[in-house]
Structures are given as C-alpha cells and as structure tokens.
C-alpha cells in the first residue's frame, strides 16, 4: 500500500488539525506534473489531495490525533483525480476510516466520499480486555463457526484498532483466528471484539471463496505466453507481469497468528515442447493451463476495458497454485501472498476449481481489496461477493471462449452432474439457488455474504439484459422485478464500466446497498451524463430490486 510517510526529522505543517509532512509535499512537487497527454500524474494527484486535506480537514472529520495514508489513485482521462486514503487514530488503524478525495483536473477540491462520518474522540487507547483474552474469544468463535468439525493448529493474533464501522467509534480488538480442518485445509475467521467489554461486535470468514469444480480444461485449447529457460519452457507470462502457475503438490499452508511460516509449494510448471496438458485430470498440467488462462483473461479484461494494469494497478503479476490440499472444495484469493489457490474438489460435488469465471471472481477480490476494501460482513460483505460475481462474469464474457461461453451463471462449469443445481448462483433470479435474496429487505445484511450478494447480482443482470424471459447463448433466463416494472437493459459492457467506476471511485469499506445505488448513479453520471438513458436505467434497476 502506498502511504504518505512521516519521515523522521522532517518538519510538519499543521493546519485544521491534520498533519502533512514537508517531505511528502516536496517529493510530489519534484515529480513530473503531467503525462505527455497533459493529464496530471499520480504524484500530482497525491500533492493536490494533500493540499485538500489541509484545507478541508475539519469537513473530513480529521483531527491532530489522526494520520492518513494513500491507498489508491485514479486519474480520469479528463484529468479529474480521485485519491483514496486509509486513516489511523493515535497510530491505530481505523476500521471505516477510509475516504476518497475528488479533485477537478486543475486540482481544485470537489468533495469526498467517506466510509463513516462520525468524529473520532476516544478517552483512552488502553484496552480493558487483554490481547490474550481477545484471542481466546476469537478461537471460540472460529470453533463455533465450524461446529461438529475437528479443527487443528488453531491460533489467533489480535490487533488493537478503532472501530468506526459499528456506531460510535470505540477501541476494539481485530483478531484473525486460523486453523486447519480434518483434511488439513485452512479455515479462518476475523473477529471484532469490544476492547472495553469483551463483547463480540462482528465476525466474518477471512478466506474469500467461491466454491467450484473443474473438468480439467474447461476452456478447450487456449493460447499461452510462456518463458523459455534453456531447453524447456516455464508456465510464466512475461507479458502480464510475470504471472505464473505452480503445483501445490496437494499440500497446505502452515499458518499461525495470521502469518504463514510455511506455504504449500508453488513449484513452477515446466514443459519440454511448450504444449501443456492433455485435457484430462490425470495430467497435472491440465489444471495449470486453466488457471494460467483464467489469470490471463482477467488481466486482459481489467487492462483493456478499465485501464487497470494488474490486480493492484502496479503492473505486477500474481501467481496461481493448483492441486492444493486434499479434496479441497474451494478456491481463494489471498492478499498476503498476492496469489490464487485452487483445490481439486472432492470429485463428487466438484472437480478441479479452475474454471474461467472462478478465476475472474477470486482475482476480483484482489481488486476490491486494493480499492474499496468492502468489509466482508453485512451488506458490504454481500457487495464484496457480488463485485466478484459481476466482474468475474464480465471476464467470462470478455474471453469469448467457444468452449465456455459467456452466461449469467456462477460456477456452472465446476458443478458435477448429480449435484442438484446447474450452477452455484444465478444472476437473473438469485433465489433459484435456494438461499440467495432476489430483493433488498432490512434483514438482507443478516444473510451469509454469498446469499446477500443476490440483490446486487440481480441488479446487474437487470441492468445488462432487462427483465422478463429470454434466451442468451442457449441459456434460458426469466428475471422478475419487485415492483412489477419492466426494465430495459443497457448491455453488459456498460454495466461492467459503471460497476468498476463505482467500486474504485465512490465505494468505501462500509458501503451498503443504499450507498451502492448512490455510487453507481454517480458512476453512470460520470460516464454517460446525468439524466442519460444509462443513468435512468441504473435507477430503475435498483428500484426493481427494492433499493431506493
């Protein structure tokens, strides 16, 4: 994470209660002010935002007890700048302290979007509940979440934070509890505990997963960029930040206190003739081909459609591990290793979890973590999952692969016959999976995030394709509306652009469904104009899923 650093020995300029170092301002001042096309550079945007913080600290709720760090910077084609910040209070991370500063092309302050608006003022940052006590409570919460399972190597690491997400800001312990199930596969849960009373504030699963399966090469024969090394080839793509795929050898990670001391290997796949896999699960390279292909298509989608160079926007590649664990029915993105991990499935419910939309889904979690960082619980958690479903679906459509054609089904390729469902989730009518919500209600935030995501998934489908019955690429859909309205779609490409801009420019860690409506309307206004067909369609699609 790029941060505004307070360099030892530098003089601070304090205005309106917020501190900015002279070193930061000097460094950005000495950077080029504009690209060759005249657009401001990232450094210029950071400098302009730093000036805005000095001038508008009070309006942003910043005080002398708080510091800020830059998380992400976006400069639009017209020079408009958006700088995203994290916040600390008396050196403690603030959950819900993030905000985005919006600047005109010339650097003038336009406003900000804040995760929370409550001013932070704590009488003390000394906890009454000890760290070991908080760790024990988190371990109990992890075991309770996996009731009936035998968990091994369960550990927990507490971190003192300021919780501004759940009402009045308070001191809290954020504890990552990790362990292994009976097969050695990882389980993890983050628990937020009141540091004064010991009461649990919130808890959520720490591994963001999309359960899936694969039948070796789901996407047929695909092109791969590789690296020649002597007389053999490596499954490493030098054109996409050196992304690569390795074999986890059916091992799992050894992690304690949220720190992995020993990771399952990612032994780089090599080949003698640059022809990889056989299309059968008996050849371990076949799953690797799918994983690498999914990485490639996801990279290309974000770069060619949204101008994002890599998951973190820094041009650096991630890596994949396939054949992870024993009968592991999951795939997950892990920020700590900046990598994708795929299980082989149990062979009954799921097969190898290396399908294209699974790759797009999980890597989109990485994009979310580097931008809005939507908290993985409540309505924001549902939006986090929906973001991966929506953008992962856009990756599948973008790939235009004849063996795995675009659709609005999630994980359809990985489901084994006899599972009872054609896919894991259905965007046209999410309740078809038996658990997901079609429409918003006041209780949606109480659902598992994979089910509360249905509201946004349904919105995205309606916005793209419209309501009613239709057949697309041989798949039948019939999407209803909560208010009996008829919605006319604007096409999936526009939906992807609107959602991505809303995510990266307007959403924050605490965004709920009402906030998502506002964020996507702002995005549609930016892209197509206020009162445009697209803007009005966004409003109509949200109303159709009962979000107003």
C-alpha positions as CSV (number, residue, x, y, z in Angstrom):
1,X,0.0,0.0,0.0
2,X,1.4,3.4,-1.0
3,X,1.4,5.7,2.0
4,X,2.1,9.3,2.9
5,X,5.0,8.7,5.2
6,X,6.1,10.9,8.1
7,X,9.8,10.9,7.6
8,X,11.9,11.2,10.8
9,X,13.4,14.7,11.1
10,X,11.0,16.4,8.6
11,X,9.0,19.4,9.7
12,X,5.2,19.1,9.9
13,X,2.8,21.7,8.7
14,X,-0.3,21.5,10.9
15,X,-3.5,23.1,9.6
16,X,-7.1,22.5,10.8
17,X,-5.8,19.6,12.9
18,X,-4.3,17.4,10.2
19,X,-0.6,16.8,9.8
20,X,1.2,16.5,6.4
21,X,4.9,16.2,6.1
22,X,7.0,18.7,4.2
23,X,8.9,15.6,2.8
24,X,5.7,14.4,1.2
25,X,4.8,17.7,-0.4
26,X,8.4,18.2,-1.6
27,X,8.6,14.7,-3.1
28,X,5.4,15.2,-5.1
29,X,6.3,18.7,-6.1
30,X,9.5,17.5,-7.6
31,X,7.7,14.8,-9.6
32,X,6.5,15.5,-13.2
33,X,3.3,17.5,-13.1
34,X,1.6,15.9,-16.1
35,X,1.8,13.0,-18.5
36,X,2.6,13.6,-22.2
37,X,-1.1,13.8,-22.9
38,X,-1.5,16.6,-20.4
39,X,-3.2,14.5,-17.7
40,X,-1.9,15.0,-14.1
41,X,0.4,12.3,-12.8
42,X,-0.3,10.2,-9.8
43,X,2.2,12.2,-7.8
44,X,0.4,15.5,-8.8
45,X,-2.9,14.0,-7.7
46,X,-1.4,13.0,-4.3
47,X,0.1,16.5,-3.9
48,X,-3.3,18.1,-4.8
49,X,-5.1,15.8,-2.4
50,X,-2.6,16.6,0.4
51,X,-3.3,20.3,-0.1
52,X,-7.1,19.5,0.0
53,X,-6.6,17.6,3.3
54,X,-5.0,20.7,4.9
55,X,-7.8,22.9,3.7
56,X,-10.8,20.6,4.4
57,X,-9.6,18.6,7.4
58,X,-12.5,19.7,9.6
59,X,-15.1,18.8,7.0
60,X,-13.5,15.3,6.6
61,X,-13.6,14.8,10.4
62,X,-9.8,14.8,10.7
63,X,-8.0,15.9,13.9
64,X,-4.5,16.2,15.1
65,X,-4.7,12.7,16.6
66,X,-5.1,11.2,13.1
67,X,-2.8,10.4,10.2
68,X,-3.6,9.3,6.7
69,X,-2.1,7.0,4.1
70,X,-2.8,6.8,0.4
71,X,-4.2,3.5,-0.7
72,X,-5.1,4.1,-4.4
73,X,-5.0,6.9,-7.0
74,X,-7.2,7.2,-10.2
75,X,-6.7,9.9,-12.8
76,X,-9.5,10.1,-15.3
77,X,-9.0,10.8,-19.0
78,X,-10.2,14.4,-18.5
79,X,-7.7,14.9,-15.6
80,X,-10.2,14.5,-12.8
81,X,-8.4,12.9,-9.8
82,X,-9.6,10.5,-7.1
83,X,-7.3,9.8,-4.2
84,X,-8.3,7.1,-1.7
85,X,-7.0,7.2,1.9
86,X,-6.8,5.0,4.9
87,X,-6.7,6.6,8.4
88,X,-5.1,5.9,11.8
89,X,-6.1,7.4,15.1
90,X,-3.3,7.7,17.6
91,X,-1.3,5.3,15.5
92,X,-4.1,2.6,15.5
93,X,-5.8,1.6,12.2
94,X,-9.4,2.9,11.9
95,X,-11.9,0.4,10.5
96,X,-14.3,2.6,8.5
97,X,-11.8,5.5,8.5
98,X,-11.2,5.3,4.7
99,X,-12.3,8.1,2.4
100,X,-11.9,9.2,-1.2
101,X,-11.0,12.8,-2.1
102,X,-12.3,14.0,-5.5
103,X,-10.4,16.8,-7.4
104,X,-11.0,18.7,-10.6
105,X,-8.5,18.4,-13.4
106,X,-6.7,21.6,-12.1
107,X,-6.5,20.1,-8.6
108,X,-9.5,22.0,-7.1
109,X,-11.3,20.1,-4.3
110,X,-14.7,18.8,-5.4
111,X,-15.7,16.7,-2.4
112,X,-15.2,13.4,-0.7
113,X,-16.8,10.1,-0.1
114,X,-16.3,8.8,3.5
115,X,-16.9,5.3,4.9
116,X,-18.2,6.9,8.1
117,X,-19.0,10.4,9.2
118,X,-18.7,10.1,12.9
119,X,-15.9,12.2,14.6
120,X,-13.4,10.0,16.4
121,X,-12.6,11.0,20.0
122,X,-11.6,8.3,22.5
123,X,-10.7,9.0,26.1
124,X,-8.1,6.2,26.0
125,X,-6.5,3.8,23.7
126,X,-5.6,1.4,26.5
127,X,-7.7,-1.7,26.4
128,X,-9.5,-3.1,29.4
129,X,-9.7,-6.6,27.7
130,X,-6.3,-8.1,27.2
131,X,-5.0,-9.3,23.9
132,X,-4.8,-13.0,25.0
133,X,-8.4,-12.7,26.2
134,X,-9.5,-11.4,22.8
135,X,-7.5,-14.2,21.1
136,X,-9.3,-16.8,23.2
137,X,-12.7,-15.3,22.3
138,X,-11.8,-15.4,18.6
139,X,-10.7,-19.0,18.8
140,X,-14.0,-19.9,20.4
141,X,-15.8,-18.0,17.6
142,X,-13.9,-20.0,14.9
143,X,-14.7,-23.3,16.6
144,X,-18.4,-22.3,16.9
145,X,-18.5,-21.4,13.2
146,X,-17.2,-24.9,12.4
147,X,-19.4,-26.7,14.9
148,X,-19.0,-30.5,14.5
149,X,-15.6,-30.3,12.8
150,X,-12.3,-31.2,14.4
151,X,-10.0,-28.3,14.0
152,X,-6.3,-28.5,14.5
153,X,-3.5,-26.0,15.0
154,X,-6.0,-23.2,15.9
155,X,-4.2,-19.9,16.7
156,X,-5.2,-16.3,16.9
157,X,-3.4,-13.0,16.6
158,X,-5.2,-9.9,18.0
159,X,-4.6,-6.3,16.7
160,X,-5.8,-3.2,18.5
161,X,-7.9,-1.0,16.2
162,X,-10.5,1.8,16.3
163,X,-13.9,0.5,15.1
164,X,-15.8,3.3,13.4
165,X,-17.9,0.9,11.3
166,X,-20.4,-0.1,14.0
167,X,-21.9,3.1,15.5
168,X,-20.0,5.3,17.9
169,X,-16.2,4.8,17.4
170,X,-14.7,2.6,20.1
171,X,-11.5,0.7,20.9
172,X,-11.6,-2.9,19.6
173,X,-9.5,-6.0,19.0
174,X,-9.5,-7.3,15.4
175,X,-8.4,-10.9,15.7
176,X,-7.6,-13.3,12.9
177,X,-8.2,-16.8,14.1
178,X,-6.8,-19.6,11.8
179,X,-6.7,-23.3,11.9
180,X,-7.0,-26.5,9.8
181,X,-9.8,-28.9,9.2
182,X,-9.5,-32.7,9.4
183,X,-8.1,-32.8,5.9
184,X,-5.5,-30.1,6.7
185,X,-7.3,-27.4,4.7
186,X,-7.2,-23.9,6.1
187,X,-10.1,-22.3,8.0
188,X,-10.1,-18.7,9.2
189,X,-12.3,-16.1,10.8
190,X,-11.9,-12.5,11.7
191,X,-13.5,-11.5,15.0
192,X,-14.1,-7.9,16.2
193,X,-14.2,-7.6,20.0
194,X,-15.0,-4.6,22.1
195,X,-11.8,-3.8,23.9
196,X,-13.7,-2.5,26.9
197,X,-16.4,-5.0,27.5
198,X,-15.2,-8.1,25.6
199,X,-18.5,-8.3,23.6
200,X,-18.3,-9.5,20.0
201,X,-19.0,-6.7,17.6
202,X,-18.8,-8.6,14.4
203,X,-17.2,-11.7,12.8
204,X,-16.7,-12.9,9.3
205,X,-14.8,-15.6,7.3
206,X,-11.3,-14.4,6.4
207,X,-10.9,-16.6,3.3
208,X,-13.0,-15.2,0.5
209,X,-14.0,-18.2,-1.5
210,X,-16.1,-19.2,-4.5
211,X,-16.8,-22.9,-4.2
212,X,-16.2,-24.6,-7.5
213,X,-15.0,-27.5,-9.6
214,X,-13.3,-28.3,-12.9
215,X,-13.2,-30.9,-15.6
216,X,-9.5,-30.4,-16.5
217,X,-9.5,-28.0,-19.4
218,X,-12.9,-26.2,-19.3
219,X,-11.9,-23.8,-22.0
220,X,-10.6,-26.1,-24.6
221,X,-7.2,-25.4,-26.3
222,X,-6.1,-21.9,-25.4
223,X,-3.1,-19.7,-26.2
224,X,-0.4,-19.2,-23.5
225,X,2.5,-16.9,-23.2
226,X,5.4,-18.7,-21.6
227,X,9.1,-18.2,-20.7
228,X,11.9,-20.3,-22.3
229,X,14.6,-21.4,-19.9
230,X,17.3,-23.4,-21.6
231,X,15.8,-26.3,-23.4
232,X,12.5,-26.2,-21.6
233,X,9.6,-23.7,-21.0
234,X,8.2,-22.2,-17.8
235,X,4.5,-21.5,-17.3
236,X,5.3,-17.9,-16.6
237,X,3.9,-15.0,-18.6
238,X,6.4,-12.1,-19.1
239,X,3.8,-10.1,-21.0
240,X,1.5,-9.9,-17.9
241,X,3.8,-9.0,-15.1
242,X,5.4,-12.5,-14.9
243,X,2.3,-14.2,-13.7
244,X,2.9,-17.9,-13.2
245,X,1.3,-21.1,-12.1
246,X,2.8,-23.7,-9.8
247,X,1.9,-27.1,-8.3
248,X,1.0,-27.1,-4.6
249,X,1.6,-30.9,-4.6
250,X,-1.6,-31.4,-2.6
251,X,0.0,-29.7,0.4
252,X,-1.5,-26.9,2.6
253,X,-0.1,-23.8,4.3
254,X,1.2,-23.8,7.8
255,X,0.0,-20.5,9.3
256,X,-0.1,-19.2,12.8
257,X,-1.4,-15.8,14.1
258,X,-2.2,-14.9,10.5
259,X,1.4,-15.3,9.5
260,X,2.3,-18.2,7.2
261,X,5.7,-19.8,8.2
262,X,5.4,-22.5,5.6
263,X,3.4,-22.2,2.5
264,X,2.3,-25.0,0.3
265,X,4.8,-25.0,-2.6
266,X,4.2,-23.4,-5.9
267,X,6.6,-25.5,-7.9
268,X,6.7,-23.8,-11.3
269,X,5.3,-25.9,-14.1
270,X,7.7,-26.6,-16.9
271,X,7.4,-28.4,-20.2
272,X,9.7,-29.6,-22.9
273,X,7.8,-28.7,-26.1
274,X,5.6,-25.7,-25.0
275,X,2.5,-27.8,-25.5
276,X,0.8,-28.1,-22.0
277,X,-1.6,-30.5,-20.5
278,X,-3.8,-33.2,-22.1
279,X,-7.3,-32.0,-21.2
280,X,-7.6,-34.8,-18.6
281,X,-7.2,-34.6,-14.8
282,X,-4.7,-37.4,-14.9
283,X,-2.2,-34.8,-16.3
284,X,-1.4,-32.3,-13.6
285,X,-0.6,-29.7,-16.1
286,X,-4.2,-29.6,-17.4
287,X,-5.5,-27.7,-14.3
288,X,-2.5,-25.4,-14.5
289,X,-3.5,-24.4,-18.1
290,X,-6.9,-23.4,-16.9
291,X,-5.5,-21.4,-14.0
292,X,-3.0,-19.6,-16.2
293,X,-5.6,-18.9,-18.8
294,X,-8.0,-17.5,-16.2
295,X,-5.3,-15.2,-14.9
296,X,-4.5,-14.0,-18.4
297,X,-8.1,-13.3,-19.4
298,X,-8.7,-11.5,-16.1
299,X,-5.6,-9.4,-16.5
300,X,-6.6,-8.5,-20.1
301,X,-10.1,-7.6,-19.1
302,X,-9.1,-5.1,-16.4
303,X,-6.3,-3.6,-18.6
304,X,-8.1,-3.4,-21.9
305,X,-11.6,-2.4,-20.6
306,X,-10.8,-0.4,-17.5
307,X,-7.1,0.6,-18.0
308,X,-6.0,-1.2,-14.8
309,X,-2.5,-2.6,-15.2
310,X,-2.6,-5.7,-13.0
311,X,-4.7,-6.6,-9.9
312,X,-3.1,-3.9,-7.8
313,X,-2.8,-1.5,-10.7
314,X,1.0,-1.5,-10.4
315,X,1.8,-3.8,-13.4
316,X,3.0,-6.6,-11.1
317,X,1.7,-10.2,-11.7
318,X,0.2,-12.6,-9.2
319,X,0.6,-16.3,-9.2
320,X,-1.5,-19.5,-9.0
321,X,-1.2,-22.6,-7.0
322,X,-3.2,-25.6,-8.3
323,X,-3.7,-29.1,-6.7
324,X,-3.9,-27.5,-3.2
325,X,-4.9,-29.7,-0.2
326,X,-6.8,-33.0,-0.2
327,X,-10.2,-33.0,-1.9
328,X,-10.3,-29.3,-1.3
329,X,-13.7,-27.9,-2.5
330,X,-12.7,-24.3,-2.7
331,X,-10.6,-21.6,-4.5
332,X,-9.5,-18.4,-2.8
333,X,-7.5,-15.2,-3.3
334,X,-5.0,-14.4,-0.6
335,X,-3.7,-10.8,-0.3
336,X,-0.8,-11.9,1.9
337,X,0.8,-13.9,-0.9
338,X,-0.9,-12.0,-3.7
339,X,-1.9,-15.3,-5.2
340,X,-4.8,-17.5,-6.3
341,X,-5.2,-21.0,-4.9
342,X,-7.3,-23.8,-6.4
343,X,-8.4,-27.1,-4.8
344,X,-9.0,-30.2,-6.9
345,X,-12.6,-30.7,-5.5
346,X,-13.9,-33.9,-4.0
347,X,-14.7,-35.5,-7.3
348,X,-18.4,-35.9,-6.3
349,X,-19.7,-32.4,-5.8
350,X,-17.0,-30.5,-7.6
351,X,-13.9,-31.2,-9.6
352,X,-10.8,-29.0,-10.0
353,X,-11.9,-25.4,-9.3
354,X,-10.0,-23.8,-12.1
355,X,-12.9,-22.6,-14.3
356,X,-12.7,-19.2,-16.0
357,X,-15.4,-17.4,-14.0
358,X,-13.9,-18.8,-10.8
359,X,-10.6,-17.2,-11.7
360,X,-12.3,-13.9,-12.6
361,X,-14.3,-14.0,-9.3
362,X,-11.4,-14.6,-7.0
363,X,-9.0,-12.2,-8.6
364,X,-11.6,-9.5,-8.4
365,X,-11.5,-9.9,-4.7
366,X,-7.9,-8.7,-5.1
367,X,-9.1,-5.7,-7.0
368,X,-11.7,-4.9,-4.3
369,X,-9.0,-5.2,-1.5
370,X,-6.8,-2.7,-3.3
371,X,-9.7,-0.2,-3.8
372,X,-12.9,0.0,-1.8
373,X,-11.9,-2.8,0.6
374,X,-15.6,-3.6,1.3
375,X,-15.8,-5.2,4.7
376,X,-16.6,-8.9,4.4
377,X,-19.8,-8.9,6.6
378,X,-23.3,-7.4,6.5
379,X,-24.4,-5.6,3.4
380,X,-20.9,-4.5,2.5
381,X,-19.9,-8.2,2.5
382,X,-22.7,-9.0,0.1
383,X,-21.5,-6.2,-2.2
384,X,-17.9,-7.6,-1.9
385,X,-19.1,-11.0,-3.1
386,X,-21.4,-9.5,-5.7
387,X,-18.5,-7.4,-7.1
388,X,-16.6,-10.6,-7.7
389,X,-19.6,-12.3,-9.3
390,X,-20.4,-9.3,-11.5
391,X,-16.8,-8.6,-12.7
392,X,-15.9,-12.3,-12.8
393,X,-18.9,-12.7,-15.2
394,X,-17.7,-9.8,-17.2
395,X,-14.3,-11.6,-17.6
396,X,-16.1,-14.7,-18.9
397,X,-18.0,-12.6,-21.5
398,X,-14.8,-10.8,-22.4
399,X,-12.9,-14.0,-23.1
400,X,-15.5,-15.0,-25.7
401,X,-14.4,-18.7,-25.4
402,X,-16.4,-21.1,-27.5
403,X,-15.9,-23.9,-25.0
404,X,-17.1,-21.8,-22.1
405,X,-19.5,-19.2,-23.5
406,X,-20.5,-16.2,-21.5
407,X,-23.5,-16.5,-19.3
408,X,-25.0,-15.2,-16.0
409,X,-24.5,-18.4,-14.1
410,X,-21.7,-18.6,-11.5
411,X,-19.5,-21.7,-11.4
412,X,-21.6,-23.7,-13.9
413,X,-18.5,-25.5,-15.3
414,X,-17.3,-26.8,-11.9
415,X,-20.5,-28.5,-10.7
416,X,-20.6,-32.3,-11.1
417,X,-23.7,-34.0,-12.5
418,X,-26.0,-35.0,-9.7
419,X,-25.2,-32.0,-7.5
420,X,-28.8,-30.9,-8.0
421,X,-28.1,-27.5,-9.4
422,X,-26.9,-26.3,-12.8
423,X,-24.7,-23.7,-11.1
424,X,-23.7,-22.2,-7.8
425,X,-25.5,-18.9,-8.3
426,X,-28.0,-17.4,-10.8
427,X,-27.9,-13.7,-11.5
428,X,-31.2,-13.4,-13.3
429,X,-33.1,-14.8,-10.3
430,X,-30.7,-15.4,-7.4
431,X,-33.3,-17.3,-5.3
432,X,-33.0,-20.2,-7.8
433,X,-30.1,-21.5,-5.7
434,X,-32.4,-21.9,-2.7
435,X,-30.8,-19.4,-0.4
436,X,-29.9,-16.1,-2.2
437,X,-32.0,-12.9,-2.0
438,X,-33.7,-11.5,-5.1
439,X,-34.6,-8.2,-3.5
440,X,-33.4,-6.0,-0.7
441,X,-35.0,-6.1,2.8
442,X,-33.9,-4.9,6.2
443,X,-32.8,-8.4,7.0
444,X,-30.6,-8.9,4.0
445,X,-27.5,-7.9,5.9
446,X,-28.0,-10.9,8.3
447,X,-27.6,-13.4,5.5
448,X,-24.3,-15.1,4.5
449,X,-22.5,-12.8,2.2
450,X,-22.7,-15.3,-0.7
451,X,-26.5,-15.0,-0.4
452,X,-27.0,-11.3,0.4
453,X,-24.9,-10.8,-2.8
454,X,-28.0,-11.8,-4.7
455,X,-29.5,-8.3,-4.6
456,X,-26.6,-6.7,-6.5
457,X,-26.3,-9.7,-8.8
458,X,-29.9,-9.3,-9.7
459,X,-29.5,-5.6,-10.2
460,X,-26.5,-6.2,-12.5
461,X,-28.4,-8.7,-14.6
462,X,-31.5,-6.5,-15.0
463,X,-29.3,-3.5,-15.9
464,X,-27.5,-5.6,-18.5
465,X,-30.3,-7.6,-20.1
466,X,-33.6,-6.3,-18.7
467,X,-36.5,-8.1,-17.1
468,X,-38.6,-11.0,-18.4
469,X,-38.0,-14.2,-20.2
470,X,-35.2,-14.5,-22.8
471,X,-32.6,-16.9,-24.1
472,X,-29.0,-15.8,-24.4
473,X,-26.2,-18.1,-25.7
474,X,-28.6,-21.1,-25.4
475,X,-29.3,-20.4,-21.7
476,X,-32.9,-19.5,-20.6
477,X,-33.4,-16.6,-18.2
478,X,-36.5,-15.1,-16.6
479,X,-35.8,-12.2,-14.4
480,X,-38.6,-10.7,-12.2
481,X,-38.9,-7.3,-10.5
482,X,-40.0,-6.5,-7.0
483,X,-42.3,-3.6,-8.1
484,X,-43.7,-5.2,-11.2
485,X,-41.8,-2.8,-13.5
486,X,-40.4,-3.6,-16.9
487,X,-36.6,-2.9,-17.0
488,X,-34.8,-2.4,-20.3
489,X,-31.1,-3.4,-20.3
490,X,-28.2,-1.2,-21.4
491,X,-25.8,-4.1,-22.2
492,X,-23.2,-5.9,-20.1
493,X,-20.2,-3.7,-21.2
494,X,-21.8,-0.6,-19.8
495,X,-22.7,-2.5,-16.6
496,X,-19.1,-3.5,-16.1
497,X,-17.8,0.0,-16.6
498,X,-20.4,1.5,-14.2
499,X,-19.7,-1.1,-11.5
500,X,-15.9,-0.8,-11.8
501,X,-16.0,3.0,-11.5
502,X,-18.4,2.9,-8.6
503,X,-16.1,0.4,-6.8
504,X,-12.8,2.2,-7.4
505,X,-14.0,5.8,-7.1
506,X,-17.1,6.0,-4.9
507,X,-17.5,2.9,-2.7
508,X,-15.8,2.6,0.7
509,X,-15.3,-0.2,3.2
510,X,-18.8,0.4,4.8
511,X,-20.9,0.9,1.6
512,X,-24.3,-0.7,1.9
513,X,-27.0,-1.2,-0.7
514,X,-28.3,2.3,-0.4
515,X,-24.7,3.6,-0.8
516,X,-24.2,1.3,-3.8
517,X,-27.2,2.9,-5.5
518,X,-25.7,6.3,-5.0
519,X,-22.2,5.1,-6.1
520,X,-23.4,3.6,-9.3
521,X,-25.6,6.6,-10.1
522,X,-22.5,8.8,-9.6
523,X,-20.5,6.5,-11.9
524,X,-23.2,6.5,-14.6
525,X,-23.4,10.3,-14.4
526,X,-19.6,10.5,-14.8
527,X,-19.6,8.1,-17.8
528,X,-22.8,8.9,-19.6
529,X,-24.2,12.1,-18.1
530,X,-26.9,12.9,-15.6
531,X,-30.4,12.1,-16.9
532,X,-28.9,9.9,-19.7
533,X,-30.5,6.6,-20.7
534,X,-27.8,4.8,-18.7
535,X,-28.3,6.9,-15.6
536,X,-32.1,6.4,-15.6
537,X,-31.6,2.6,-16.2
538,X,-29.4,2.4,-13.1
539,X,-32.1,4.0,-11.0
540,X,-34.8,1.7,-12.5
541,X,-32.8,-1.5,-11.9
542,X,-32.1,-0.6,-8.3
543,X,-35.8,0.2,-7.7
544,X,-36.6,-3.2,-9.3
545,X,-34.7,-4.9,-6.6
546,X,-36.2,-2.7,-3.9
547,X,-33.2,-0.5,-3.3
548,X,-34.2,3.2,-3.2
